[in-house]
Amino acid sequence: FQGSVSKEQANCRSNGNSCASSWTTVDTVTGKNNYSPTTTIINDPDYALQGVRYVRILCEKKVGNYNDYYNIYNVRIYRKKMIVGDSPTGTSCGSTLTAATNSLLSQYGGTLIQAYENAQFFSASMTSAQKDAMFADDCVFTVEPNYIVRARGRTTKRVGADVTFMKEDHDRRLAIPEFNLKDENPPNWGLERVSSYGALNGYYKWTHEGMNTHMYIFDTGIYPDHSDWIRHDLESRIGEGIICTGTATDYTTTDHGSHVASIAAGKAFGIAKGATIHPIQVLDANGEGSTASLLCGMEKLLADGIAYNAANAPNRIQAVVNLSLGVEGRSDALDKAVKDMTDLGYAVVIAAGDHDDNACFYSPYDPAAITVGALSNDELGKNSKTSSSNYGECIDIWAPGEDILGASNLGEFESVSKSGTSVAAAFVAGKRTPPLGT
């Protein structure tokens, strides 16, 4: 560690540059609570509790993948204001994102692609020299390549429509404010695990269904006609969404988003059986997007949260966001956008990643979010992490993530089995709803 640091240095590797020699790379971190930052290292006490974020910057090993031939970069402005609470003083800061964007592009060059007013980001096409010059500006927090964002986890088995419990379950009592409801034939072992201690007991018992909760699934889109989101009155629980990449029919060729949604909020496969599900499509039919497409979805939620909080002060927006996706490395831009959402009141749940590596090396991440690792099945309750799950001090909680049956995109009653931290995060997202829905 550098002896005295006046402000956080943006991820020096995220913009393709090598770290300054005064910064020491840390190979391992022994624990989230073992690093106690002081004001000699972090001037702003509001950020002193986020010491693990600073550790992550120094021990980061890799950056994400990106298609550099596009020359697209994502720019987060207001470096000083965000890190140490100082008012921006550079000539390019401006009073609004639009003013700052125009000033920066005018001074350093580049072509604007999209601006995200509420997230304080913009995407632009720039040369490497333009990017480096802009990054040095006092009003720029980070300039990153448009990293590829991918869905977490993998498919392990497809199951056809002969899964009769789905059809029999179609008329079960749901969204009724009763307590201690019980399923004596749960469709996956994860439901048993999250409602019991020790050995699996053969049933899933729950006390809430996420009523009045909004669940935002950032993924590949959701197959709208699956029975897992059809209520007992035959109305759908699929709410308003947004498409940030791909087409409106991508859900017909990929089932990742449908499966994740069913574990988080499916009436048979999942936890929050009464929640409204919002598909935020930031990944395409191949399960890929970019930091720009992910920021597009986050921009919508930030706008909604800002408007809600202004109209309902002092109350804050209460909703759950599931991010079963990420980059193959770190992104300061995504990390900061997650912090912006949690600051507004959103409960953000993130899949830790499936690289059998330290989760601190991957984004998105923020200490205020919930980062989830994946557990393998063990009927006696001696669950260990899956072979691929990430691990380390940035994991907040572990959840089932191996061979979990959930909804597919191939028909009303079709199902598929998947593994990975994407599934584990979905379980936690569903469980995060009680204080919001009661």
Secondary structure, 3 states (H helix, E strand, C coil): CCCCCCCCCCCCCCCCCCCCCCCCCCCCCCCCCCCCCCCCCCCCHHHHCCHHHHHHHHHCCCECCECHHHCEEEEEECHHHHHHCCCCCCCCCCCCHHHHHHHHHHHHCCEEEEEECCCCEEEEECCHHHHHHHHCCCCEEEEEECEEEEECCEEEEEECCCCHHHHHHHHCCCCCCCCCEEECCCCCHHHHHHCCCCCCCCCEEECCCCCCCEEEEEECCCCCCCHHHECCCCCECECCCEECCCCCCHHHCCCHHHHHHHHHHCCCCCCCCCCEEEEEECCCCCCEEEHHHHHHHHHHHHHHHHHHHHHHCCCCCCCEEEECEECCCECHHHHHHHHHHHHHCCEEEEECCCCCCEHHHCCCCCCCCEEEEEECCCCCCCCCECCCCCECCCCCEEEECCCEEEECCCCCCCEEEEECHHHHHHHHHHHCCHHHHC
